Amino acid sequence: MSYKLVKPSEEYIDEIRSFREEFLVSGDSMDGTMTLKTTENILDWLEDVRIFESSDTIPEGVPAWRVPAYLYLYVRESDGRVVGMIQFRHYLNDFLAEWGGHIGYCVRPSERRKGYAAAMLEAVLMICRLFGLDKVLLTCRSWNEGSRRTILKNGGKFDRKAKENPNDHACGELERYWIDLE
């Protein structure tokens, strides 16, 4: 089977809605999806994604973790199913440099343990290279073995553990990894 990274669009609105619903039912976090968890109207979410692709269109007073970013759907070509989402943040501000990193991603709960996260990350690392970055920071919760393996499979080198994010006490301790793109 083949898969592709695509920018979110109205073409995938039903799949995005289904993806969101599956996460809401499971109670899992939706890392790398921007405001999808809290935005019921998918058209509003699509507009939010578009606004945050450029620093020229980002409104004033946004949360610290919001910087210009590209968000991609990871789509199975045979049936158009969105199996994952991944976000590439163009640069690190102080908040992202400690807790968020350049990249956030998640795989639909029913599609986990199939290698999608590693493949998505590998594809986005190519985009990061084209963007001109020579290394990227990724973080994962210390208990998230799947994310750790995904990062390590893509060349992640352990940096250090980060103290708990003061804005998200539920996240616990984070591990920080750098991936060299050169």
SVG drawing of the C-alpha trace seen along z (x, -y; Angstrom):
<svg xmlns="http://www.w3.org/2000/svg" viewBox="-19 -41 44 44">
<polyline fill="none" stroke="black" stroke-width="0.4" points="0.0,0.0 1.1,-3.5 0.6,-6.6 1.1,-10.4 1.4,-13.6 -1.2,-16.1 -2.2,-19.5 -5.7,-19.4 -8.5,-20.5 -12.2,-20.2 -11.6,-17.1 -10.8,-15.3 -13.4,-16.9 -15.3,-13.6 -12.0,-11.8 -10.8,-14.6 -14.1,-14.5 -13.8,-10.7 -10.2,-11.1 -11.2,-13.7 -14.1,-11.6 -12.0,-8.5 -9.6,-10.5 -12.4,-12.0 -13.9,-8.6 -10.5,-7.1 -9.5,-10.1 -6.0,-10.1 -4.1,-13.3 -4.1,-14.8 -0.5,-16.0 0.4,-17.9 -3.2,-18.7 -3.3,-22.3 -6.9,-23.0 -8.6,-19.9 -9.5,-18.6 -11.4,-21.7 -12.8,-22.8 -16.0,-21.1 -16.5,-22.8 -13.8,-21.3 -14.1,-24.2 -13.0,-26.5 -10.1,-24.2 -9.1,-24.2 -9.0,-28.0 -7.0,-27.9 -4.4,-25.6 -4.2,-28.0 -3.7,-31.1 -0.8,-29.5 1.2,-28.6 2.7,-32.1 3.8,-34.6 2.1,-37.3 -1.3,-35.9 -1.0,-34.7 -3.1,-36.9 -1.6,-38.8 -1.9,-37.3 -1.8,-33.6 -0.7,-30.9 3.1,-30.4 3.1,-27.1 1.7,-28.6 4.3,-29.6 4.1,-29.3 3.7,-25.7 2.8,-23.3 0.3,-20.6 -0.1,-17.4 -2.5,-14.6 -1.0,-11.1 -3.4,-9.5 -3.6,-5.9 -4.0,-6.2 -6.1,-3.0 -9.1,-4.3 -8.3,-7.9 -8.3,-7.2 -6.4,-9.7 -4.2,-7.5 -2.2,-10.2 -1.4,-13.9 1.9,-15.7 2.9,-19.3 6.2,-20.9 6.8,-24.1 9.1,-26.5 11.2,-27.6 11.4,-27.2 10.4,-30.0 11.3,-29.7 8.3,-27.5 8.8,-25.1 12.6,-25.0 11.9,-23.5 8.6,-21.5 7.2,-21.2 9.9,-20.9 9.7,-21.3 7.4,-18.4 4.2,-17.0 2.3,-14.0 -0.3,-11.4 -1.7,-8.3 -5.3,-7.4 -5.9,-4.9 -7.2,-2.1 -4.2,-2.4 -1.4,-2.3 1.5,0.2 1.7,0.3 4.7,-1.9 2.8,-5.0 4.4,-7.4 7.9,-6.5 7.0,-6.8 5.2,-10.2 8.2,-11.5 10.6,-10.4 8.6,-12.2 8.3,-15.4 12.1,-15.3 12.6,-15.7 10.4,-18.8 12.4,-20.2 15.6,-19.7 14.0,-21.5 13.0,-24.3 16.6,-24.7 16.8,-23.3 20.0,-21.4 18.5,-19.7 15.1,-19.4 14.0,-18.9 11.3,-16.4 9.9,-15.7 7.8,-12.8 6.4,-12.0 8.7,-9.7 6.0,-7.0 5.3,-7.0 7.5,-4.1 5.9,-4.2 6.9,-7.8 10.4,-7.2 10.9,-4.3 9.6,-6.5 12.1,-9.2 15.0,-6.8 14.2,-5.0 14.5,-8.3 17.9,-9.1 16.9,-10.9 19.7,-11.4 18.7,-11.8 19.4,-15.4 17.9,-15.4 14.8,-15.2 12.7,-18.3 10.8,-19.3 7.1,-19.2 5.4,-21.7 3.9,-24.3 0.9,-24.7 0.1,-21.0 0.6,-19.2 -0.9,-16.1 1.9,-15.6 4.5,-14.7 8.2,-14.4 9.3,-14.9 12.3,-13.5 14.0,-15.7 15.7,-14.4 17.5,-16.0 17.6,-14.7 20.5,-15.8 19.3,-16.6 22.7,-17.0"/>
</svg>
